[in-house]
Amino acid sequence: MIDDKKTANSIMEKIEKDHVVLKPRWSFLLKNYTFWTLGSVALLVGGAASSVIIFTLVNSDFDVYRYLNGSGLSYIFMILPYAWFIFFTLFIVVAYYNIKHTKHGYRYKLRTVVLTALVASVILGFVFYYFGFSHAIDSSFGKHFPGQKPFLEKKQQMLVQPEKGLLAGTITSVDEEDSFEFEDFKGKKWTIASNYLQDPHKSFLEKFSDVIIVGEIMENNIFKACSLRPMHVMGENGKLKKERMEKRDNRLPNKENILRSNNSKRQPQKIDERRLLQMRSTECGGDQPQ
Amino acid sequence: MQDKANFAFLIERYNSKLLRYIKRITNVSLEEAEDILQDSFINTYINLNDFDRDLKFSSWIYRITRNQVINNFRKNKIRPQGNYIDIENDFLENIAAELEIEKNIDLGILGKNVNEILSQVEEKYREVLVLKFLEDKDYKEISDILKKPMGTIATLINRGKKQFKQELIKLNIRL
């Protein structure tokens, strides 16, 4: 027969004798809040990683893969931000671990916690992207981590492949009616023959300075342009954009004047977006890119 | 002082229940079970400020006791294995009803074999079966004791029941 009273007395005596004391409430609160804080920080970092992934995918210009090596799939593998995918996965796991270790974390199923963390990170990612943080994060990460390059720099280098019919860079002057001067992102200067360009494409010359040109090499530094389009940066960070423009203007001090003087010569044209989309795949005189 | 008196009252209230629970999920001697229980009560006392009012006190103290059992077995590097079930008729009726075999089985035969059957059931299932049918805990309480989601508990109980039934058949207990 178990004597409950006797057991209770003996345990209470042991508590007295060993001077057992209650752990303070704050220590439990601290532990719980620490897990919540670490979980939230992991979500924020996951959000940052997903924002860079969004930034990369949005700015990937998937239609240019035809001019580069291999298939569309290999292009996707080439541009995927692996480091950020690893980061993203890692911080989802960290968020999961911390949320599971909060006071009521055990009540949620693995898939509920992981899915919630995923959705929250992606939503945060879109918010960061919208405010231009993703660009800043990627740029800072690329500058400060060895072996990493900012995505835009990688993309700019990747799009300078004149032997494959692809050229990206900055228009430096538009003096002539059928040609313009151009400096690619690797610093090489080109004369671009623009007489094959259709009018809507030509109108870009007046509006934008950073462009992607599809065409072919005619001579050493003469490139025939078959199509041209502006090189937009979606989700660009305001401060970084300003820095980029200043750097470009310092490098090409006459650019704005040249464009302005040129604008006055041309009649502004209305651009039909649907036509432009069709024209992206139109090749120069039936020549197919390699 | 008032707190200590209250705690002594809690010990009295849970002492027998928890000692029986420890015996049901382990194969330790009575003395060892009492030691585990004493450590569980002391741990409960130390962590009283961590008691979550969303939980039943019984769920919380069962959880601490179970953790103490696991710690004890980690220390001794032996897995917990229940070998003692004091069979009550309520339990036999309960489990027979749950397995939908109440009309076909002699509760006396089931009672004689229940220890053997439970010892054959996997530990993760035995643990929930003990809590559900012997300790008479509901899903929410089992979820709070084992720190697993309710859905997982439901799955474990269902699978545990299936395994229990299979073991019944293996032992040639005619249904």
Boltz contact constraints between the chains, C-beta under 6 A:
constraints:
  - contact:
      token1: [A, 2]
      token2: [B, 16]
      max_distance: 6.0
  - contact:
      token1: [A, 4]
      token2: [B, 12]
      max_distance: 6.0
  - contact:
      token1: [A, 4]
      token2: [B, 15]
      max_distance: 6.0
  - contact:
      token1: [A, 5]
      token2: [B, 12]
      max_distance: 6.0
  - contact:
      token1: [A, 7]
      token2: [B, 15]
      max_distance: 6.0
  - contact:
      token1: [A, 8]
      token2: [B, 8]
      max_distance: 6.0
  - contact:
      token1: [A, 8]
      token2: [B, 11]
      max_distance: 6.0
  - contact:
      token1: [A, 8]
      token2: [B, 12]
      max_distance: 6.0
  - contact:
      token1: [A, 11]
      token2: [B, 11]
      max_distance: 6.0
  - contact:
      token1: [A, 11]
      token2: [B, 38]
      max_distance: 6.0
  - contact:
      token1: [A, 11]
      token2: [B, 41]
      max_distance: 6.0
  - contact:
      token1: [A, 12]
      token2: [B, 8]
      max_distance: 6.0
  - contact:
      token1: [A, 15]
      token2: [B, 45]
      max_distance: 6.0
  - contact:
      token1: [A, 22]
      token2: [B, 48]
      max_distance: 6.0
  - contact:
      token1: [A, 22]
      token2: [B, 49]
      max_distance: 6.0
  - contact:
      token1: [A, 23]
      token2: [B, 46]
      max_distance: 6.0
  - contact:
      token1: [A, 25]
      token2: [B, 49]
      max_distance: 6.0
  - contact:
      token1: [A, 28]
      token2: [B, 50]
      max_distance: 6.0
  - contact:
      token1: [A, 103]
      token2: [B, 52]
      max_distance: 6.0
  - contact:
      token1: [A, 106]
      token2: [B, 147]
      max_distance: 6.0
  - contact:
      token1: [A, 107]
      token2: [B, 149]
      max_distance: 6.0
  - contact:
      token1: [A, 109]
      token2: [B, 149]
      max_distance: 6.0
  - contact:
      token1: [A, 109]
      token2: [B, 151]
      max_distance: 6.0
